[in-house]
Amino acid sequence: MQHHHQQQPGEFTGIVNAPIESDWATIDWISSQHEASERRVARQHKTGDGSITARTRNALTQNESFLAAFLTGLVLGLLGVFCDACSHWVSAFRLGICANFFWLGRNLCCVVEEDCTGYYTWGEFFLGRGDRVAAFADFCFYVLLSTFAAMIASFVCKVYAPYAAGGGINEVKTIVSGHHVRRYLGGWTLVTKAIGMSFSTGSGLVVGKEGPFVHIGACAGEIIANLFPSYRLDVKKRELIAAGAAGGVAVAFGAPVGGVIFALEEITSYYNFKAMMAALICGVTAVLLQSRIDLWHTGHIVQFSVNYKHDWHFFQLPLFAILGVVGGLLGSLFNVVNIRIIRWRKANLKMWRVTEVAVVAAITAVVNFITPYSAGSLLELLGDAFQDCTPNSPIELCQGSNVKIFLNLLLTASVKLLLCVYTVGTFLPSGVLVPSLAIGALYGRAFGILCRAIQESYASSYIFSECWNQDLCVIPGVYAIVGAAAMLTGVTRMTICLAIIMFELTGSLDYLVPVIIGILCAKAAAEGVGVEGTYEIGIAENNLPFLDPKKECYIDAVAEDVYAQRKFTVLTAYGFTVGKINEILQEMQVSGFPVVNSLADMTLIGYAPTKKIVRAIQVAAAKDSRINFNTPVRFTATPSSDLISSSAASPTTTTIKTTTTTTGGGREEEPLELDITSVVESPMLQVEPECPVSRMLFLFKSLGLRHIMVCRHSKFTGYISKKDFIKFLRDAERAEHMEDVELERAGGR
């Protein structure tokens, strides 16, 4: 609240500034779209002379969105290469060092040095080759460096950008749906997130980079949007933010089309063709740049290319369905346990966030060192799980007997699941997508090995008649792909975009049908047990004002139930002075006020945003020094013959009604009234107090409204903001859930 010095009656010292919008303030889609349309028309008038220069300018303006998306894609492609290189280096550095090329890991070092004498584990580096204590030294350095890397990831977030911690998908979804958050998509957040993510994924923690990359992509979209005038409007800026989020998925998975579908399915609330095209351009540009640089010399875009020699068979369809159900149930269990841990962490470890990360990293490093298949990164483990075993295969998952591999897969998957369910939510950049895929792939491959053993034991059975002419019929790698998709569906409820991402990850269209079956069964199983996806749970837990476009309402309530017991401050068409408005703005931190005809009449005129009120008074005061705190203000039109218009190019047009008086033979004009009718937004949507909540939900979802006015016969009775409406729905659903729990307890007695 601002305080002003003592002033003489009527002395104008400047109106209080408009209150800075709090985090998660709601934007008005309709007003923003209207302003965008007006700017577009103005540009068309400017470029309508038909000259070559005008036509060129018009062509650039028309394709501005694609240029912005292209630049965002370039930024994301470079960031993807940088983060990938840093993460690989951190991960490899925990195991040892290439003496002549310290920036290389063991694999690349051994390519440069054919006999690999230049690579040393840390025990060999400090104690010499063949030393008996070298293995223990390797273990100590592995744990120490893993812990140190995780602490760096957490520390940079704590010191430089706390918003960089976590995944970021929940917050990006909320911002794109129409909300402001200061600094959440800033450049400093982007840099911190990129550095922190590189260290967190390289430290060996069971976290992924995909969620953080969505946040990084949104940051890049926000930064690039500020370079283009047309993208500074809220509604246009969110198109590029969504495109950046899609590009983040494309970079993380090498899946440009999957990124577009992800943005449509998970990020945006409304379909927009131009936004979809911008997302595609951004994703394709980023992936092409990544593949052109080709940091690891793979020679292709597909991350986990598979080329199985045999196709799947129809007798396997029920097996894929079973795997899908198991994945859905495991994902739901993950969500339930994870949110309970997060709540416990908030209550008990809020002051020990970096310390907690260090402890978790140390435990994870110890477990990874002694657990099979865990020395490398999650992406490497995921890629190995998808591969088919051939004779003399170098893949660790193919070494040993089937029984040993089966047990090791179950052990590793279970350990990863336990570590992941605790680690996701700690104070560092972390995502849940790749860990879910890796855990599901391990369980799926184990299930595939079991199915192959059964098929080989009963090869003569009619059930397996499709395999009679084949040496190898059941491929565990296919079950790994299905299991990965099923587990991720159980955790996130992603469906269509996940099927596309799995196709682009593996480059195999032949196994798309098994993947879809697994996804559908996983989604059905997860929804059947009544557990929401991790994004929905996170949004509700953090009280983010996100209104899910897929949400349905079965609450028996009406509009007046939403704002019951609330008091509203309204402005009247007449009766206010500049000083009175100044006092109200000092006392109340609100985004705007309903405007009514009078307190006796209460006929609704419109809605006046605080920013526009302050701006209109400031513009008028700057143009006319006679305005003071005693100047009356009106919010309704006056006859044009009595107006002196101020037609400056400003967000509002302010008029000052004057009268002429005579004093001692001289003529003098004194300001009598300040007319700021233009700041009043009218007409707006109105509903009756008896309007069902389900209908209001439809209006909020369909029109992107910031608020809905409630009137009876045009008489104002209250208004409902989007955030108040979301809070009402959550409170009602929580109360209904508690009633169900009480009924179940009563029935069990």
Residue pairs with C-beta under 8 A, 6 or more apart in sequence:
1 586
1 587
2 16
2 17
2 586
4 13
4 16
5 13
7 13
7 629
9 629
9 630
10 579
10 628
10 629
10 630
11 628
11 629
12 578
12 621
12 627
12 628
12 629
14 618
14 621
15 578
15 581
15 582
15 585
15 614
15 617
15 618
15 621
16 582
16 585
16 586
16 614
17 614
18 585
18 610
18 611
18 613
18 614
18 615
19 585
19 589
19 590
19 610
21 180
21 591
22 589
23 180
23 181
23 182
23 184
24 174
24 179
24 180
24 181
24 544
24 545
24 723
25 179
25 180
25 591
26 178
26 179
26 545
26 591
26 706
26 707
26 721
26 722
26 723
27 178
27 179
27 180
27 234
27 235
27 706
28 681
28 705
28 706
29 178
29 235
29 703
29 704
29 705
29 706
30 703
30 704
30 705
31 681
32 233
32 234
32 235
32 236
33 235
35 233
36 230
36 233
36 235
36 236
39 230
39 233
40 230
43 58
43 61
44 58
46 54
47 54
47 55
47 57
47 58
47 61
48 54
60 67
61 230
64 228
64 230
64 231
65 231
65 236
65 239
65 240
65 274
65 277
65 278
66 277
66 278
66 281
67 228
68 224
68 225
68 227
68 228
68 231
68 240
68 278
69 240
69 243
69 277
69 278
69 279
69 281
69 282
69 285
70 281
70 282
70 285
71 224
71 227
72 217
72 220
72 221
72 224
72 240
72 243
72 244
72 247
72 282
72 285
73 247
73 281
73 282
73 283
73 284
73 285
73 286
73 289
74 285
74 286
74 289
75 220
75 223
75 224
76 213
76 216
76 217
76 220
76 244
76 247
76 248
76 250
76 251
76 282
76 285
76 286
77 251
77 285
77 286
77 287
77 288
77 289
77 290
77 293
78 289
79 194
79 216
79 220
79 251
80 213
80 251
80 252
80 286
80 290
81 289
81 290
81 293
81 295
82 194
82 198
83 194
83 197
83 198
83 209
83 213
84 295
85 295
86 195
86 198
86 199
86 202
87 197
87 198
87 199
87 201
87 202
87 209
87 377
88 105
88 202
88 296
88 377
89 103
89 105
89 202
90 149
90 198
90 199
90 201
90 202
90 203
91 105
91 201
91 202
91 203
91 204
91 376
91 377
92 104
92 105
92 106
93 105
93 145
93 202
94 141
94 142
94 145
94 146
94 149
94 202
94 203
94 204
94 365
95 105
95 106
95 121
95 122
95 138
95 142
95 375
96 106
96 119
96 120
96 121
96 122
96 124
96 125
96 138
97 119
97 120
97 122
97 125
98 104
98 105
98 106
98 108
98 109
98 112
98 113
98 118
98 119
99 118
99 119
99 120
99 125
100 112
100 113
100 118
101 108
101 109
101 112
101 118
104 112
106 116
106 119
109 116
109 118
109 119
110 116
110 119
112 118
113 119
120 129
121 134
121 138
122 137
122 138
122 141
122 142
123 131
123 133
123 134
123 135
123 136
123 137
123 138
123 141
124 131
124 134
126 137
127 133
127 134
127 137
128 134
139 369
142 365
142 369
143 362
143 365
143 366
143 369
146 203
146 204
146 361
146 362
146 364
146 365
146 368
147 203
147 358
147 361
147 362
147 365
149 199
149 200
149 202
149 203
149 361
150 199
150 200
150 203
150 205
150 357
150 358
150 360
150 361
150 428
151 354
151 357
151 358
151 361
152 196
152 199
153 195
153 196
153 197
153 198
153 199
153 200
153 203
153 357
153 428
153 429
154 165
154 196
154 200
154 353
154 354
154 357
154 358
154 426
154 427
154 428
155 354
156 164
156 192
156 195
156 196
156 199
157 164
157 165
157 192
157 196
157 427
157 428
157 429
158 165
158 353
158 354
158 427
160 188
160 191
160 192
161 183
161 186
161 188
161 189
161 191
161 192
161 193
163 171
163 181
163 183
163 184
163 189
164 189
164 192
164 193
164 196
164 215
164 429
165 196
165 427
165 428
165 429
166 211
166 425
166 429
166 430
167 211
167 212
167 214
167 215
167 424
167 429
167 430
167 431
167 432
168 193
168 211
168 212
168 214
168 215
168 216
168 218
168 429
169 211
169 214
169 215
169 266
169 267
169 431
169 535
170 535
170 538
170 539
170 542
170 544
170 546
171 181
171 184
171 215
171 544
172 214
172 215
172 218
172 241
172 245
172 267
173 266
173 267
173 535
173 539
173 546
174 181
174 539
174 544
174 545
174 546
175 181
175 184
175 185
175 218
175 238
175 241
176 218
176 238
176 241
176 242
176 245
176 267
176 268
176 269
177 269
177 546
177 547
178 234
178 238
178 269
178 704
178 706
178 722
179 545
180 234
183 189
185 218
185 219
185 221
185 222
185 223
185 241
186 219
186 222
186 223
187 219
187 223
189 215
189 219
190 216
190 219
190 220
190 223
193 212
193 215
193 216
193 219
193 429
194 216
196 212
196 428
196 429
197 209
197 212
197 213
197 216
197 429
200 207
200 428
200 429
200 430
201 207
201 208
201 209
201 377
201 378
202 377
203 361
203 364
203 365
204 361
204 364
204 365
204 368
204 374
204 377
205 360
205 361
205 364
205 419
205 423
205 428
205 430
206 364
206 378
206 416
206 419
206 420
206 423
206 424
206 435
207 420
207 423
207 424
207 428
207 429
207 430
207 431
207 432
207 434
207 435
208 252
208 378
208 430
208 431
208 432
208 433
208 434
208 435
209 252
209 431
209 434
210 248
210 249
210 252
210 253
210 431
210 433
210 434
211 430
211 431
211 432
211 433
212 429
212 430
212 431
213 248
213 249
213 251
213 252
213 431
214 245
214 248
214 249
214 252
214 267
215 248
215 429
216 248
217 244
217 245
217 246
217 247
217 248
217 249
217 251
217 282
218 241
218 242
218 244
218 245
218 248
219 244
220 244
220 247
221 237
221 240
221 241
221 242
221 243
221 244
221 245
221 247
221 282
222 237
222 240
222 241
222 244
224 231
224 240
224 244
225 231
225 232
225 236
225 237
225 240
225 241
226 232
230 236
231 237
231 239
231 240
239 272
239 274
239 275
239 278
240 278
242 263
242 267
242 268
242 275
242 279
243 263
243 275
243 278
243 279
243 281
243 282
244 282
245 262
245 263
245 267
246 259
246 260
246 262
246 263
246 267
246 279
246 280
246 282
246 283
247 259
247 279
247 282
247 283
247 285
247 286
248 259
249 255
249 258
249 259
249 262
249 263
249 283
249 501
250 256
250 258
250 259
250 260
250 282
250 283
250 284
250 286
250 287
251 283
251 286
251 287
251 290
252 433
253 259
253 303
253 501
253 504
253 505
254 287
254 290
254 291
254 301
254 302
254 303
254 504
254 505
255 283
255 287
255 500
255 501
255 504
255 505
256 280
256 283
256 284
256 286
256 287
256 504
257 280
257 283
257 500
257 504
258 497
258 498
258 500
258 501
258 503
258 504
259 279
259 282
259 283
260 276
260 279
260 280
260 283
261 496
261 497
261 500
262 494
262 497
262 501
263 275
263 276
263 279
264 271
264 276
264 497
265 494
265 495
265 496
265 497
266 492
266 494
266 497
266 535
268 275
269 547
269 549
269 701
269 704
270 549
270 704
287 301
290 301
291 300
291 301
300 507
302 504
302 505
302 506
302 507
303 379
303 383
303 505
304 382
304 383
304 386
304 387
304 505
304 506
304 507
305 506
305 507
306 386
306 387
306 388
306 477
306 481
306 506
306 507
306 508
306 511
307 508
308 388
308 475
308 477
308 478
308 508
308 510
308 511
309 388
309 472
310 470
310 472
310 473
310 475
311 510
312 475
312 478
312 510
312 511
312 513
312 514
313 466
313 467
313 473
314 466
315 463
315 464
315 466
316 451
316 474
316 478
316 514
317 514
317 517
319 447
319 451
319 479
320 479
320 482
320 514
320 517
320 518
320 521
321 517
321 518
321 521
322 521
323 444
323 447
323 479
323 482
323 483
323 486
323 518
323 521
324 482
324 486
324 489
324 517
324 518
324 519
324 520
324 521
324 522
324 525
325 486
325 521
325 522
325 524
325 525
326 443
326 447
326 483
326 486
327 440
327 443
327 444
327 483
327 485
327 486
327 487
327 488
327 489
327 490
327 518
327 522
327 525
328 486
328 489
328 490
328 521
328 522
328 523
328 524
328 525
328 526
329 490
329 525
329 526
329 529
330 417
330 439
330 440
330 443
330 487
330 490
331 436
331 486
331 487
331 488
331 489
331 490
331 491
331 492
331 522
331 526
332 490
332 525
332 526
332 529
332 531
334 417
334 420
334 421
334 436
334 490
334 491
334 534
335 491
335 531
335 532
335 533
335 534
335 537
336 531
337 421
338 421
338 422
338 424
338 425
338 534
339 537
339 538
339 541
341 421
341 422
341 425
342 425
342 541
343 541
345 356
345 425
345 426
349 356
353 426
353 427
354 427
356 426
356 427
357 426
357 427
357 428
360 419
360 422
360 423
360 426
363 419
364 419
364 423
367 374
367 415
367 419
368 374
368 375
369 375
371 411
371 412
371 415
372 396
372 408
372 411
372 412
373 381
373 384
373 396
373 397
373 408
373 409
373 412
373 442
374 381
374 412
374 415
374 416
378 434
378 435
378 438
379 434
381 438
381 441
381 442
382 434
382 437
382 438
382 441
382 484
384 395
384 396
384 397
385 397
385 438
385 441
385 442
385 444
385 445
385 477
385 480
385 484
386 441
386 477
386 480
386 481
386 484
386 506
387 393
387 395
387 397
387 398
387 477
388 475
388 476
388 477
389 395
389 397
389 398
389 476
390 398
397 405
397 409
397 445
398 405
399 405
400 408
402 449
402 452
402 453
405 449
406 446
406 449
406 450
409 442
409 443
409 445
409 446
409 449
410 442
410 443
410 446
412 442
413 439
413 442
413 443
413 446
416 435
416 438
416 439
416 442
417 439
420 432
420 435
420 436
420 439
423 430
424 430
424 431
424 432
424 435
432 491
432 492
432 534
433 488
433 492
436 484
436 487
436 488
436 490
436 491
436 492
437 484
437 485
437 487
437 488
438 484
439 487
440 483
440 484
440 485
440 486
440 487
440 488
441 480
441 481
441 483
441 484
441 487
442 480
442 483
443 483
443 487
444 479
444 480
444 481
444 482
444 483
444 484
444 486
444 487
445 476
445 477
445 479
445 480
445 483
447 479
447 483
448 474
448 475
448 476
448 477
448 478
448 479
448 480
449 476
451 474
451 479
452 473
452 474
452 475
452 476
455 464
455 467
455 473
455 474
458 464
459 467
459 468
464 473
466 473
467 473
467 474
478 511
478 514
481 502
481 506
481 511
481 514
481 515
482 511
482 514
482 515
482 517
482 518
483 518
484 502
485 498
485 499
485 502
485 515
485 518
485 519
485 522
486 518
486 519
486 521
486 522
487 522
488 494
488 498
489 495
489 498
489 518
489 519
489 522
489 523
489 526
490 522
490 523
490 525
490 526
491 533
491 534
492 498
492 533
492 534
492 535
493 523
493 526
493 527
493 532
493 533
493 535
493 536
495 519
495 520
495 523
498 519
499 512
499 515
499 516
499 519
502 512
502 515
503 509
503 512
503 515
526 533
532 540
536 548
538 544
539 546
540 730
543 727
543 730
545 722
545 723
545 726
546 726
547 697
547 700
547 701
547 722
547 725
547 726
549 701
551 697
551 701
551 729
552 697
553 693
553 694
553 697
553 729
554 694
555 693
555 694
555 729
555 732
555 733
555 736
557 692
557 693
557 728
557 732
558 689
558 690
558 691
558 692
558 693
559 687
559 688
559 689
559 690
559 691
559 693
559 696
559 708
559 710
559 718
559 720
560 689
560 690
560 710
560 717
560 718
561 693
561 728
562 693
562 696
562 720
562 724
562 725
562 728
563 710
563 718
563 719
563 720
563 724
566 718
568 594
568 718
568 719
569 584
569 588
569 590
569 593
570 593
570 594
570 595
570 596
570 599
570 716
571 581
571 593
571 594
571 595
571 596
571 608
571 635
572 595
572 596
572 597
572 598
572 599
572 635
573 595
573 596
573 597
573 598
573 605
573 634
573 635
573 636
574 598
574 632
574 634
574 636
575 598
575 632
576 632
576 633
576 634
576 635
577 629
577 630
577 631
577 632
577 633
578 617
578 627
578 628
578 629
578 630
578 631
578 633
578 674
579 629
579 630
581 613
581 617
581 633
582 629
584 593
585 610
585 613
585 614
590 610
591 609
591 610
591 611
592 607
592 608
592 609
592 610
593 607
593 608
593 610
593 613
594 604
594 606
594 607
594 608
594 709
594 716
594 719
595 604
595 605
595 606
595 607
595 608
595 635
595 680
596 602
596 603
596 604
596 605
596 716
597 603
597 604
597 605
597 636
601 715
602 715
602 716
602 717
603 714
603 715
603 716
604 686
604 709
604 711
604 714
604 715
604 716
605 635
605 636
605 680
605 682
606 635
606 680
606 681
606 682
606 683
606 684
607 680
607 681
607 682
607 684
607 707
607 709
607 719
608 635
608 676
608 679
608 680
608 681
609 679
609 681
612 651
612 652
612 679
613 676
613 679
615 650
615 651
615 652
615 679
616 652
616 654
616 676
616 678
616 679
617 627
617 633
617 654
617 674
617 676
619 646
619 648
619 650
619 652
619 654
620 627
620 646
620 654
620 656
620 674
620 676
621 627
623 646
623 648
623 654
624 646
624 656
624 671
626 669
626 670
626 671
627 656
627 671
627 674
631 671
631 672
631 673
631 674
632 672
632 673
632 674
633 673
633 674
633 675
633 676
634 673
634 674
634 675
634 676
634 677
635 676
635 677
635 679
635 680
636 677
636 680
637 675
637 677
638 655
638 657
638 673
638 675
638 677
642 657
642 658
643 655
643 656
643 657
643 675
644 655
644 656
644 657
644 658
645 653
645 655
646 653
646 654
646 655
646 656
647 653
652 676
652 678
652 679
653 678
654 674
654 675
654 676
654 678
655 674
655 675
655 677
656 671
656 673
656 674
656 675
657 671
657 672
657 673
657 674
657 675
658 669
658 670
658 671
658 672
659 669
659 670
659 672
660 667
660 668
660 669
661 667
661 668
661 669
661 670
662 668
684 707
684 709
685 699
685 703
685 705
685 708
685 709
686 708
686 709
686 710
686 711
686 714
687 695
687 696
687 699
687 708
687 709
687 710
687 711
688 710
688 711
688 712
689 710
689 712
689 717
689 718
691 710
693 728
693 729
696 708
696 720
696 725
697 725
697 729
699 705
699 708
700 708
700 722
700 725
705 722
706 721
706 722
707 719
707 720
707 721
707 722
708 719
708 720
708 725
709 716
709 719
710 716
710 717
710 718
710 719
710 720
711 717
